[in-house]
Amino acid sequence: MSSEATGSPTVTELTAGRGRGPGGHLTGLPRYACRCPVPGCGDLIDRSRLMCRRHWYRVPKQLRDQVWATWRSGQGTHSREHQDAVRMAIAACEERPRPTGRPSAA
C-alpha cells in the first residue's frame, strides 16, 4: 500500500509495527542471554547490558556515569577502573532498599 498523494510507502508499511523487529515479528532476547548479576534477581538480560533495567536505575546517577566513562565504547572493559565501577554499581543495588509502593494521599 502507498500514499496516493505521494506514491510513497505509508509509515506503517515502513515500520512494520511499533516495537517489532524486521518484518513485524516480535523480537526477544538473543539466544545467548545471561542473568542480571545482582544477587537474588536472575532476570535474563542481553549480554551487552551490565544488569537489568530495574537495577540499573537503582544505581546512583553519578556511579552510572562512572561505569559509562570507564567503559569507553568497549575499549575499557578490562581496565581496573571499569571493573571497580561495575563492582560498585552491583554493590549499590544490594545496599539501596527496594522502593515500596506510592505513599498514600491523606
Secondary structure by P-SEA (a helix, b strand, c coil): ccccccccccccccccccccccccccccccccccccccccccccccccccccaaaaaaccaaaaaaaaaaaccccccccaaaaaaaaaaaaaaaaccccccccccc
